[in-house]
Amino acid sequence: MSLTVSITVSKEHIQTIKCTIVKNSKEEENFIAELIKAIKRLNTENIPSREVLEKIIQTFTNDTNRIWHKYSKTVIITKHSKT
């Protein structure tokens, strides 16, 4: 009697590119400084409704993404990359 085992292998997308900011770099300093300015610009004095809160959060998200992409660099991940 023989034993047969079927193993299904599905395709999986493996991320090969990431964005990063080097720790203790000038880019990190600039990113943090600009992010602090963006946070200070947010008007959180009066949030009368859920819609206003959502707009504030969306503004923060957009600003954070813009600043991140301004100061980060793209790195290609290889099988030899450190994690």
Long-range contacts (C-beta under 8 A, 24 or more apart in sequence): 15-77, 16-76, 16-77, 16-78, 17-74, 17-75, 17-76, 17-77, 18-74, 18-75, 18-77, 19-68, 19-69, 19-72, 19-73, 19-74, 19-75, 20-72, 20-73, 20-75, 21-68, 21-71, 21-72, 21-73, 22-73, 27-71, 27-72, 27-73, 28-71, 30-71, 31-67, 31-68, 31-70, 31-71, 31-72, 34-67, 34-70, 34-71, 35-63, 35-64, 35-67, 38-63, 38-64, 38-67
